[in-house]
Amino acid sequence: MKVDLKMLAAQLGVSVSTVSKALRDSHEIGANTKQKIIAKAEELGYKPNPYASYLRHQKSKTIALVIPKIDNSFFLQIIDGAEAIAAEKGYHLLVYVTHEDVQKEISIIRHLQNGRVDGIIMSLSATTSDYHHLNECMENGLPIVFFDRVCHEIETTKVITDDFACGFKATEHLIENGCKKIVYLSVSEKLSIDKKRMQGYQEALGKHDLLLNEDNIIRCSNDEKNNHELIRNRLLADTQIDGFFSGVESFALSTYAVCRELKIKIPERIKVICFANLATTDFLNPSLTTISQPAYDMASLAATTLFKHLDKKRSQLYNENIVLKSSLVVRESTTKRNKEWI
């Protein structure tokens, strides 16, 4: 069996990055720890990947952006932000879309380790639950900076927004506008952003002494037809539901479609809020209240962080969370208005 850095780390009870630094004789690792790691590596017959070592010293002048979908205004703004910084640095940007498929994500990450790019900026697919392919990529010397949908288990830089605070703020906004039974439309229980937004939702319900009904957490997917049916069935099952908080814009649009189909008025009967960066939110009928993320700035910061690492040739990206603030933009879908929606 081939021994890799992950196996060495598990044997020693330390992180993969600690093993990697020790084997590269980094000054960040103490002499005793370094000796123990080197001894264990020799004992287990660990052999470094010479191809990966070779690749670390080459420059492709290209970086990769790996995103879960492209039919989403948030990720379109992400592309713009990353491309602007890449162009400024004289680099090309390659965009890869996983379509929320973890197998496609694995294939892309392994493909990128052939020397095609110098680094990766990425957001996880909704179906990613195992991170071996990402650890392997980092072990082979190809740096990754995560944004939005991040992997906290991997020691690298992550650029995120205040998802818990905004989940709380979105839910409390609905409550303050009269909602007592609020449905949360979940992106994926595997994703860090979804966990934080849901925790904010739950905290706001608790603060206002509203009971959490597990039936009011709807696990949506990449299947629009199925999402439509889930939302429709929930509304038919409980006529007291008066608010929807959507984790992403597409689920909010499905909610609009279901309400139109069932002749339920927004915001008179149901109020809707969601995380979205849609340019057309003002033109929806009614206009959609949103939590707007600074997508362009997130991508710019993630790319800038990656280039600082590449320029300085540091052995490891800093393990930190850089948190940007999102904003609540109140529109007609959560407030009373004079004009009726028919």
C-alpha positions in Angstrom: 0.0 0.0 0.0 1.3 3.4 -1.0 1.9 5.6 2.1 0.8 9.3 1.7 0.8 12.3 3.9 -2.7 11.7 5.2 -1.7 8.2 6.4 1.4 9.6 8.0 -0.6 12.3 9.8 -3.1 9.7 11.1 -0.3 7.5 12.4 1.3 10.4 14.2 -1.9 12.2 15.4 -0.9 15.5 13.8 -2.3 17.5 10.8 -1.4 16.8 7.2 0.2 20.3 7.0 2.4 19.6 10.0 3.7 16.4 8.3 4.2 18.3 5.0 6.1 21.1 6.6 8.3 18.7 8.6 9.3 16.7 5.5 10.2 20.0 3.8 12.4 21.0 6.8 10.2 24.0 7.5 11.4 26.3 10.3 7.7 26.4 11.5 8.1 22.9 13.0 10.1 22.1 16.1 13.1 19.9 15.9 11.7 17.0 18.1 8.4 16.9 16.1 10.3 17.0 12.9 12.5 14.1 13.9 9.5 12.0 14.9 7.8 12.6 11.6 10.9 11.9 9.6 11.5 8.7 11.5 7.9 7.5 11.0 8.1 8.3 7.3 11.2 6.2 7.0 9.6 3.4 9.0 6.5 3.3 6.8 8.5 3.6 3.6 7.0 7.0 2.6 8.3 8.3 -0.7 7.6 11.9 -1.9 6.0 12.4 -5.2 8.8 13.6 -7.5 6.3 14.8 -10.2 4.5 17.0 -7.6 7.8 18.4 -6.5 8.7 19.2 -10.1 5.3 20.9 -10.7 5.8 23.1 -7.7 8.7 24.8 -9.4 7.0 25.4 -12.7 4.7 28.4 -13.6 1.8 28.0 -15.9 0.6 31.6 -15.4 -2.9 30.2 -15.1 -5.2 29.7 -12.1 -8.4 27.7 -11.9 -11.8 28.7 -10.5 -13.9 25.7 -9.5 -17.6 26.5 -8.9 -20.7 24.3 -8.4 -23.0 26.0 -11.0 -23.0 28.8 -13.5 -26.7 29.5 -13.8 -26.6 31.6 -10.7 -25.9 35.4 -10.4 -23.7 34.9 -7.3 -21.2 32.7 -9.2 -21.3 34.9 -12.3 -20.1 37.8 -10.1 -17.5 35.5 -8.6 -16.1 34.8 -12.1 -15.9 38.6 -12.8 -14.1 39.2 -9.5 -11.5 36.4 -10.0 -10.9 37.2 -13.6 -10.2 40.9 -12.8 -7.4 40.0 -10.3 -6.0 37.3 -12.6 -5.8 39.7 -15.5 -4.1 42.3 -13.3 -1.5 39.7 -12.4 -1.0 38.7 -16.0 -2.6 35.3 -15.4 -5.3 33.3 -17.3 -8.3 32.1 -15.5 -9.8 28.7 -16.3 -13.4 28.2 -15.0 -14.6 24.6 -14.2 -18.2 23.8 -13.2 -19.0 20.7 -11.1 -22.8 21.0 -11.6 -23.1 20.0 -7.9 -21.6 16.6 -8.7 -18.9 15.4 -6.3 -17.5 12.9 -8.8 -17.1 15.6 -11.4 -15.4 17.7 -8.7 -13.0 14.9 -7.9 -12.2 14.5 -11.6 -11.5 18.2 -12.1 -9.3 18.5 -9.0 -7.2 15.4 -10.1 -7.0 16.8 -13.7 -5.6 20.1 -12.4 -2.7 18.4 -10.7 -1.0 17.8 -14.0 0.7 21.2 -14.0 -2.1 23.0 -15.9 -2.5 25.6 -13.2 -0.5 27.2 -10.3 -3.4 27.4 -7.9 -7.1 26.9 -7.3 -10.0 29.0 -6.0 -13.0 26.9 -5.3 -16.5 26.5 -3.8 -17.6 22.9 -2.9 -20.4 21.1 -4.6 -23.6 20.4 -2.6 -22.8 16.6 -2.7 -19.2 16.8 -1.3 -18.8 15.0 2.0 -15.3 13.5 1.7 -12.3 15.7 1.2 -9.6 13.2 0.3 -9.2 14.6 -3.2 -8.7 18.1 -1.8 -6.1 16.9 0.7 -4.3 15.0 -2.0 -4.2 18.1 -4.1 -2.7 20.2 -1.3 -0.2 17.5 -0.5 1.0 17.5 -4.1 1.8 21.2 -3.8 -1.2 22.7 -5.5 -2.7 25.4 -3.2 -6.4 25.9 -2.8 -8.2 28.9 -1.5 -11.9 28.3 -0.6 -14.7 30.7 -0.8 -18.4 30.6 0.3 -18.8 26.8 0.4 -15.7 25.9 2.3 -14.0 22.9 3.8 -13.1 23.8 7.4 -11.2 20.5 7.9 -8.5 21.6 5.4 -5.9 24.0 6.7 -5.9 26.9 4.2 -7.5 30.3 3.7 -11.3 30.5 3.4 -13.2 33.6 2.3 -16.7 33.5 3.7 -19.6 35.7 4.6 -21.4 36.1 8.0 -23.9 33.3 7.2 -25.0 32.7 10.8 -25.7 36.4 11.4 -27.5 36.7 8.1 -29.6 33.5 8.7 -30.7 35.1 12.0 -31.3 38.5 10.4 -33.4 37.0 7.6 -35.6 35.0 9.9 -36.0 37.8 12.4 -37.0 40.1 9.6 -39.8 37.7 8.6 -40.9 37.5 12.3 -40.9 41.3 12.7 -43.2 41.5 9.7 -45.7 39.1 11.2 -44.6 35.6 10.3 -45.0 32.8 12.9 -44.6 29.7 10.8 -41.5 30.0 8.7 -40.1 27.3 6.2 -36.4 27.1 5.6 -35.4 25.9 2.2 -32.0 24.1 2.7 -29.3 23.9 0.0 -27.5 20.8 1.4 -26.9 19.6 4.9 -23.3 18.8 3.8 -22.4 22.5 3.1 -20.9 24.8 5.7 -23.0 27.8 4.5 -26.3 25.8 4.9 -25.4 24.7 8.4 -24.6 28.3 9.5 -27.7 29.8 7.8 -29.9 27.1 9.4 -28.4 27.7 12.8 -29.2 31.4 12.4 -32.8 30.5 11.5 -33.2 28.3 14.5 -31.6 30.8 16.9 -34.1 33.5 15.7 -37.1 31.2 16.2 -35.9 30.5 19.7 -35.3 34.1 20.6 -38.9 34.9 19.6 -40.3 31.8 21.3 -41.4 30.2 18.1 -41.3 26.4 17.9 -39.0 24.7 15.5 -41.0 22.2 13.4 -38.6 19.8 11.5 -41.2 19.5 8.8 -40.5 23.2 8.0 -37.0 22.5 7.0 -37.2 21.3 3.4 -34.1 19.6 1.9 -34.0 20.9 -1.6 -31.7 19.6 -4.4 -30.5 20.4 -7.9 -33.8 19.0 -9.3 -36.1 22.0 -9.9 -39.2 19.9 -10.5 -38.7 18.0 -7.2 -38.1 21.3 -5.3 -41.4 22.6 -6.7 -43.3 19.6 -5.5 -41.7 19.7 -2.0 -42.7 23.3 -1.6 -46.2 22.8 -3.0 -46.8 19.7 -0.8 -45.7 21.6 2.3 -48.0 24.5 1.6 -50.9 22.2 1.0 -50.2 20.3 4.2 -50.1 23.3 6.5 -52.2 26.4 5.6 -50.7 28.3 8.6 -47.3 28.7 6.9 -46.7 32.4 6.4 -43.0 32.8 5.6 -40.2 31.2 3.4 -36.5 31.7 4.0 -34.5 30.3 1.0 -30.9 29.4 1.2 -30.4 30.3 -2.5 -32.2 32.3 -5.2 -33.5 29.4 -7.3 -35.6 28.0 -4.4 -37.2 31.4 -3.9 -38.1 31.5 -7.5 -39.7 28.0 -7.1 -41.6 29.4 -4.2 -42.9 32.2 -6.3 -44.0 29.7 -9.0 -45.8 27.5 -6.4 -47.6 30.5 -4.9 -48.8 31.7 -8.3 -50.0 28.2 -9.1 -51.9 27.9 -5.8 -53.2 31.5 -6.1 -51.4 32.5 -2.8 -50.5 36.1 -2.6 -47.1 37.4 -1.8 -46.6 39.2 0.6 -50.2 39.4 1.8 -50.4 35.6 2.6 -46.8 34.4 2.3 -43.6 36.4 2.8 -40.4 35.4 1.0 -36.7 36.2 1.7 -33.6 34.6 0.3 -29.9 34.7 -0.2 -29.5 36.1 -3.8 -27.5 38.4 -6.0 -30.0 38.6 -8.8 -29.9 41.8 -10.8 -33.6 41.3 -11.6 -34.9 41.1 -8.0 -36.4 44.6 -8.3 -38.4 43.5 -11.4 -40.0 40.4 -9.9 -43.6 40.7 -9.0 -43.5 41.4 -6.1 -39.8 42.5 -5.9 -37.8 40.0 -3.8 -36.3 40.8 -0.4 -32.7 39.4 -0.3 -29.6 38.9 1.7 -27.0 40.1 -0.8 -23.5 38.7 -0.6 -20.4 40.7 -1.7 -19.6 38.1 -4.4 -17.3 40.2 -6.5 -15.3 41.2 -3.4 -15.2 37.6 -2.1 -13.6 36.4 -5.4 -11.2 39.4 -5.6 -10.0 38.7 -2.1 -9.7 34.9 -2.7 -7.7 35.5 -5.8 -5.5 38.2 -4.2 -4.8 35.8 -1.3 -3.8 33.0 -3.7 -1.5 35.4 -5.7 0.2 36.6 -2.5 1.0 33.0 -1.7 2.3 32.3 -5.2 4.4 35.5 -5.3 6.0 34.8 -1.9 6.4 31.1 -2.5 5.3 30.4 1.1 5.2 26.7 2.1 1.6 27.0 3.4 -1.4 29.2 3.0 -2.5 30.7 6.4 -5.3 28.7 8.0 -7.8 31.5 8.5 -11.4 32.5 7.9 -11.7 35.9 6.2 -15.3 37.0 6.9 -17.1 39.6 4.8 -20.5 41.1 5.6 -23.6 40.5 3.6 -26.5 43.0 3.6 -30.3 42.8 4.0 -32.1 44.5 1.1 -35.8 44.9 1.9 -38.2 44.8 -1.0 -41.9 44.0 -1.5 -41.9 40.3 -0.8 -41.7 40.8 3.0 -43.6 44.0 3.4 -47.1 45.2 2.9 -47.8 47.1 -0.3 -50.7 48.9 -1.9 -50.6 47.2 -5.2 -52.0 43.6 -5.4 -50.2 40.8 -7.1 -52.6 38.8 -9.3 
